[in-house]
Amino acid sequence: MSGVVCTLRVAEVTPETADAVSVSFETEAGIADELRYKPGQFLTLRIPGPDGWVARCYSLSSAPGDPRPTVTVKRVPGGLASNWICDRLRPGDTIEVLPPAGRFTPAPGHRDLLLLAAGSGITPVMSILRSRVREGGSAVLVYANRDERSVIFAAELRRLTEEYPDRVQVVHWLETLHGLPDLGRLTALVRPWAGADAALLCGPKRFMHTAAEALEAAGMDRSRVLSEEYQSLTSNPFAELSAAPAPPPADEACTGTLTVELDGERRTFPWPARTTLLDLLLAQDLDAPFSCREGSCSACTCRVVGGEVKLLRNSVLMEEDLAEGYVLACQAVPLTDQVEVVYD
């Protein structure tokens, strides 16, 4: 999806815990296509602040096919956007969003999943769980929280295990009972499911690191492990969208040419040395996908199939992604005379 701004009307705000709410949006026929998403993706919301508007990314907890796209937001102490959403947002309000983005989504062939989440990391995992169950797959969820009152979607998780006892299993890890998840105990816990098609992890960095080590110790290959880390935006993509992209300076040194395949069309043009791939494509009036423009969200991911590029910043792609040629267009500058890029 490209960086098109959609205005959505809030249909419902549902309390999940004392510190978390789910916000469901109405979708009109004219913008339904822009809001098509994969399980595990997120929306970027435009939120009012004391010094102007700010942008924040929130994961979708609904699954594709649900009548209303829904994000779930956990209150962060001192967090401007999360507190505004939890305290102020009401049904009937409108809010601007960017189209769904993110690569934290299982491959179509991955039907039997091991899911590990902590705290609000359950949000994209819930979307994945709902989607896989609906498609006939199975999932085991290990969900860590501080205490029982902190469990987001507690009732829904209970319903899923009761309705699909042969395909959904939920293991709760409560800090008040079990302490913090450690490598030894987590390894022993996940070992019976190390043969799952894939494992998906989301939560605080410490939890993600321990969970990834536990999966490796349990015998799961790293290529079958996908992690999602929340990154804070340092700029406002909505403000950047309002400005037309400037063409590259005419006198800037050019390393060669770019050939790009996007939306079924193949084009070739010069690529100035210090211009990012995304800026070049937008200056050529191509509808290239993007969101944060900071190397943090993966919305602009494409694949280099010829030549080489350098990433100025990367907070989301893993070594396995880079090895397969995936790059972030908003951070990629050319290293070779000729570069060929495709958008899958």
N, C-alpha and C positions, 0 to 999 in steps of 0.2 A: 504494500500500500504506500502511496505517496503521502506527503505531509499535508493532507487536506484537513481543514478544521471543520468538525461537525458540532452542531449545537443540539444537545440532548435534553429532554425533559425528564426530571426525576419522577419515577412512578411510585417508588416505595423506599423507605429507609427502615431497615429491620435491625434491632439490637441483637447482637450475637453473644456478647458478654458485656460486663460493665464497662469495658474499654474498647469495644469493637462493634462496628456496624457494617451491614451490607447495603449498598446503594444500587437499586435496580433502575434501569432507564427504559423509557419508551422508545421505540424505533419506528420511524415513518418509512414508507416504501422508498422514498427518494434517497435515503441515506443507508438503507439496509446493506447495500453492497459494500459501502465503505467500512462497515462494522463487522464484516465476516472475519472470524478469528479461529485460531487453533487452540486446543486446550493447553493452558499454561502461559498464554500470552498476557499482555498488560495494556492498559490505556494510559495516556498522558492527559491529565486534567489541568485546566486553567483555574487557579484558585485566587480569590481576592486577598490582598495583604495590606498592611498599614502603609507600605511605601509603593503600592502598585500591585500588579498581578504577578503571581509566581506559578511555576509549572511543577507538577509532581506526578510520578508514575505509580499506579496502583494495579495490582494483578487482578485479572478476572477470575472470579470463583465459580461463575456459571460455566456451563459446557455448551459447545456449539449445538444448536438445535433448540436450546432453551428459549422460551418466548421473549425474555428480556435479558440483555447483557447486564451482568452484575459485577461490581467490584466490592471487595471487602477491605475495610480500612481499620487498622488498630491505632488507638490514640498513642502518640509519642509525647512524653513529658516535655513541654515547651515547644512542641511541634506546631508551627503555624497552620499548616494545611490540614493535618490529621485532626487537630482540635476543632478547626472551623467546620470540617465535614461532620464530625461526631456531634457537635453542639448546635450548628446553625442550619445545615442542609435539611430541606423539607420537601415532601412530595409537591410537585407543581413547579419547583424551582428549575431553572435551566442552567446548564453548565457546558462550556466548550471543551471538546476532547480532540485529540489526534487519533487517527485510526490505530487499530491493534498492532502491536509490535512484539518482538522477542522471539528467541529461539529455544526457550525452555519448554519443549514439546516433544513427546515421544514419537519415534518413527512409526509409520503405519503398520509395519510388521511386528511391532512390539506389543503383544496382546496381554502378556502376563508380566506384571510390573511389581517391583519392590519400591515403595515410596517412603522416604524419610523426611520428616518435617519437624520444625520446632517453632513454637509461638505463631506469629503471623505468617511464617513460611508455609502454613497450611493452605493459604489462599490459592496460589496457582496449582498446588498439589490437589486441592479439592476439585478444581476444574478437570484435571487429568483423571482423577478417580471417577468422577461422574461420567466422563466421556467413555472411559474404557469399560465400565460396567454396562453402559447403555449399548456398547458395540459387541457385548458378549465376552469380553476378556475378563481377567481376574486381577486382583491387586491385594498386596499386603501393605498396610500402612503402619509405620512406627512413628508415633507422634509424641514429642516431648514438650512439656509445659511446666510451669512453676507449681501449679496446684490444680485441683479439679475445676475450680471456678474459672481458670484461665483457658479452658479448652474451648476453642472456637469450633462451631458446627457440631457440638456434642450430640444434640438430638438427631441431626441428619446422619452423622456417623453411626449412631445406634440403629437408626432405621435401615441404613444400607446393610449392616451386618445381619439384621434380622430378616430382611427381604431376600438377601443373596448370601446365605450362610456358607454356601459351597464356593463362592467366588470372591468374597470380601472378608478380610480379616484385619482388625484394628488392634494394635498393641499400644497402650498408653504408657508413657514414661513420665512420671510425676516427680519433680525435684524434691517435693516435701516427703515423698516415700522412698525414692530410689537414689537421691542425690543427683549430681550432674552426670550426664552420660560420659562414660570413660571408655577408652579403647578396648580394654579386656572384656568388659561386660557387653558392650555393644557388638563386638565381634562375635561373641557367643550367641547373642540374640539373633543376628542377621544370617548366621551361617546356614540355617536350614533353607533359606530362600536365595542363596547365592547363585542358583541356577536360573533365576528369572531372566526374561528377555532383556530387561534393562532396569537400572536403578536410577531414580530421580531424587535429588536432594535440594532442600530449600530451608533456610533459616539463618541464624547468626553465623558469622565466619567460624567461630570456635567449634560450633556444632558441626558445620559442614566439613571442616578439616578432619575432625574425629570420625565422622561418619564415612568419609572417603577412605580413610586409613583402615577402618573396620571392614569395609567391603573388600578392600584389597587383601587384608589378612584372612578374610573368610573365603577367598578364592575367586572373587569376581574380577574379571579383566577390566582395566580402566576404560577401555573403549566402550563399555556398556554402561558407564556411569555419566550422568549429566547433572550438572549443578547450576543453580540459579542464585546469583548474589545480587542483593539490592544495592544500587548505586545512587547517590544523591546528585541531582542535576546542579550544575553551577551556573548555567545560563538559562534563558527562557526561549525555548524553541518556537513559541507562539510569536514572540517579537521578531525572531529571525525570519519567520514565514511571511511577515508583513512587508519585508524589504525584498525587492527584486534582486536576484543574484547578479553581482557585478561580473562582467566578462574579465578574463585574465588580462593583466597588463600587456600591451602590445610589445613592449620591449623586453619582456621577461624571457630568459633563456629557455629554449625548448629542448627537452631530452629526446623527443621523437614523436611517436603517434600512439593513439589509443584506438583499439577496435573494441566496441562494446555491443553485446547482444542483450536487448531489453525489450520486453513486450513483443517478442517475435520479430523485431527489426534489428538489423545489423548496420552499424555506422562506424566510420573511421574519421578521426580528426586529430589535430595537433594537441599535445598535452604539455603545457608549460611546467617547468621543473618544480616550482614551489606551490603549485595549485593542487588542492586535494581533488580526488576523483569526483566526489559529490559536487563540489563547487563547479567543476568543469562540466559535468552532466547537466546541472541546473542552468548554467549559462548557455548551454546548447538547446534549452527548452525541452529537455527530456524529463519524463515523469519518473524520476528515480526515487525509490522509497527512502525515507529517513524519518527520524524523530528527534533525538536529543542533540545530535551533532557533536557529542563529547566523547564518543568511543565507549559509551556505557550501556547502551540499550540493545545493540545488535540489529536495529530495524533496517539499517542500510547495508547489511551483509550481502556480499556478492563473492564470486569465485574467480580467481586469476587462473587462466588456463594457458597463458603464454607470457613470458617475460617476468619481471619482478617488480614489486613495490615495497615501500617502507611504511610501516604504521607509526604515526607520530604519537599515538596513544592507544592503549588497548586495555580495557578493564573487564572484558566479557568473553572474548574468544579464548579457548583453551589450546594447548599445544597440539592436540589432535586436530582441531579445526584448522589451525594454521598450516599443519602438515598437508592437509587436503586442499590447500589453496584458498581457503575462505579468508576474507579481509573485510575491514570496515571502510566503506567508501568515504565516510566523512573524515577519516584519518590517513588515507592512503595517498602517497606521493610516488612518482615513478623513480625507479632505479635503473631501468634499461631503456634502450632506444625505442623498443616496441613492446607494448603491453596489450594483452587481450583479456577481456573480462566478460563473464556471462552472469546474468541474473537468473537463477534457477526458478 
